[in-house]
Amino acid sequence: MSRKKNAPKFSSFQANGALPEATNPNTDARGEKVDAVKKFSSTKSVANPYQSLSATSLSRVVTKKLPENMDGLVQYYNHIDAIHATSFVEKCRVLAHANAIFRYEGTRDGFRKEEGGWLEFVGRIGLSQSQVSRFVSFWNVFGEELLVRAVEEELTASKLAELLSWPEDPRAVMLEGRTYQVGDGEKTVYEMTREELREVKRMLGDRKERRVIEQPTKSRPVKLRIDFGDDDPLLKNLQERVKEEGSSPEDIIRLALEQYLR
């Protein structure tokens, strides 16, 4: 008999619990299966972070459609804050979106008049301005792909904050898995402690400053222009000297400088 369309497979239950193996080969097979199902049904289910959300809230989270008003932004942030498995990256996204609405010149005045100001929003979600600014910077600098990777690599927010002021392009550093000398070995930014990140950042900053100082300055040729009046006695004197010495007219400037230096 074929399985009905969309009917759950037995393998879908294996994540939450396993059916016990038969212990008595002489027991009726059907009765044993019934007992196994009863035991499976009585096991404690895995906590679902989405089950407390309303249908509207769940729809927002699933579709990732960001609200465009104050109340909607606050509610969406609070829903995301309750779901720890996805909260970090999505927090960065929604706060960067809110920041753009509140701060963008084309929308901020009308939005503030109808919905309220940025400080009011920050206060309603229970964060400080510095915390919100950090989340916004994370999204604007690293983007979703690198933030997801940072979570997978267990790169904490405090370490990400160190990378915001990295002397090199932090995106390239993370994407390429670039390594740096730390102690007796080499490490990527994912592998370093916060103290090691600070030490390497300081070293890179010092190296960058030294390159700027040691870079030779190229001398540029200076163009000199001297204007004489038509009846300028100095010009007439120089023209007579050029004729006497058989020099070219271009030598007038040289003679003028020589005379000036004397």
N, C-alpha and C positions, 0 to 999 in steps of 0.2 A: 504493500500500500504506500503510495507516494505521500510525502509530507506536504501539508497545506502551505500555501504561500504565506510568508512572513511569520510562520510559526517558529518559536525559539528552538534553537538547537541545544542538545544536552551540554555541549561544550561551553555554552554561555554561562552555565552555572558553576563551572569549575573554579572561577576566581573567588567565589564566596565560600565554597565548602565542597567536600568530596563525599560521595555516597560510600558507605562502609561496604567492605567486601563480604561475601557470603562466608559464614563461619560453620554452617552445618549443611553439607551437600544433600542431605536427605529432606531438608525443609522445603516446603512448597515454594517455588520460585516467585509466584505472584505475591504471596504473603510477605516474602522477604523484601520485595520491591516497595510494597506499601509501607512497611516499617521504615525503610530507608528514606522514603519521601517525607514521612512524618518527622523523622529526626532532622532532615535537612531544613524543613519548614520551621522547626523550633530553634534553629541556630540564630545567633544574634546577627542581624544584618549590618553591613558596612554603612557607616554614617554618610549621608549624602548632603553635601554643603548647599545644594540647590533646593532641597525640599522645603525650606522655610520661605522661599521667595514666592510672591504672587505670580499669576500668569503674565501680567504686564511686565513685571520686573524680570522674570525669567526670559521673556521674549527679547528684552533689551540686551541682556547678557549674551544670549545665544547669537543674536544677529549683530551684536556689537555696534548698533546704531546709536550714535551719541546724541543726547538731547541738545536743544538749542535755547533752553530757558533755565533760570536759576534753580527752581524747584526740581526740575528734571535732572539737572547736573548733580545736585546734592543727593538725590535719591539714587541715581546710578552709581555715584561714588560709594555710597553706603552699602549698596548691594555687592559691589565688587570687593569692598573691604571685608565682607563676611565670607568671601570665598578665598581661602588662603592659597589654594592650589594655583590660581590664576591672577592673584591680586596685584603682584608687583608690576608686571608689564602693562596690565590694563590700567592700573593707577597712573602710570606715567602717561599713557595715551589720553585718558580722559582729562587729566590735569593740564596737559599741553593744549588740548582742544579748548578747555575752558579759558586758559590763559590767552589764547589767540582771540577768542570772542570778546573777552573783557578788555584786552589791551590794543587790539587792532584799531587803527585810526578810523576806519570806515564803519565800524560797528559799536565802538565803545561808548560813545555819547548816548546813542539811542538805547543801547542795552542797559546802561547805568540808570537812565531815566525810567525805564519800564521794569527792570528786574532788580536793580541794586548794584552796588559796587564790588570791586574785587576783594576788598578787606572783609566785607560782609560774607562773601562766599567762602573765603578761607576760614573765617570764624565758624561758619555753619558745618564745615566738615571736620572741625576739631584739629586742624594742623596749624603750625606756625608758618609765617611767610617764607622763612628759610627752608623749611621742609618742602613746601610746595615748589619753591624755585628749584630745588634739587631734582625733584621728580620731573619737572618741565625740562630741565637741562639734560637729564638722562635721555628723554625721548628725542629732543631736538638734535642732540649730538650723536647718539648711538643708533637710534631707530629700533624698530621692532625686532629685526633679525638678530642684531647683536645683543639686545636685552634678553631675548629668549636663550641665546647661547650662554650669556652670563649666568642665568638661572641654572641652566644645565651644568655649568662648570662650578656652581656654588660660589660664584663671585659676589660677595656681599655688597650692599649699597655703600658702605663706608669705603670699600676698595674702589668701586666705580667712581666715587667722588674724587679720589686721588687721580684717576685717569682723566677727569675733566680738564685738569691743568697740566696734562702730560706735555713735555717739550716737543715730542713728535706727534704725528697724527695718530690719535688713539684708536680710531677706527681701523686703520691699516695694521696697527700693532695687534689688535684683537683678531682681525680676520686672518692675518698671516701666521698667527701664533709665534710672533717674533720673540727670540730669547735674549736674555741679558745675563751678564756675569754677576752672580750673587754668591759671595763666599768662595767655595772651592768648585762650584759648578755653575750651570746655566739654568735659568728658569723663565717660563713665560709669565705674563702678568696674572694669569689664572692661578699659577702655582705659588706666587709670592704672598707673604704676609703683608699686612698694611705697613708695618715698619720697613720691610724690604722695598715695597713700592716707593715709599718716601725717600729711601736712601738712593735708589736708582734714579728717581726723578731729580733729586738734587745733583747727582753726578751728571746726568744729561744736560741739566740747566747750566752747570759750570762749564761743561765742554762747549756748549753753544756760545756762551759768552766769550770764551777764549778764542773761538774761531772768528768772531766778529772783531775782536781786538787785533788779532794777528793778521787779518786780511789786509794786504797792502792797498793803499789808496792810489788810484791812477790819476796822474797829473793831466789836466786838460789844457790844451793850448789856449792862450789868451789872445783875443783879437783886440787890437788897439786902434782907435780911430782918433785922429787929430784934425779938427776943422780950423782953417785959417780964413780970415776975412780977405777980400780982394786987395785991399790997401794995407794989409798987415806988414809992417816993416820987417818982422822976423821972417815971414814967407819970402819977401823980396831978397833978403840977405841970403837965405838958404838957396834960392834959385840961382843967384849969382855965383855962389860957391860951387853948385853942381856944374854950372857951365865952365868955370875955371878949372875944376878938377876932372872934367870930362866924365862925370858920373851920370848914371841914369836917373830919371825923375823919381824913381822909387827910393833912391838914397836920401831924399829930403827928410824922411822920417828918421832915418838913422842919424843923420847929421843933427836933427832937432833934438834927439835924445842925448847925443853926445854933448851938445851945447848946454842942455838942461842939467846934465850930471856934473858939468864943470862948475 
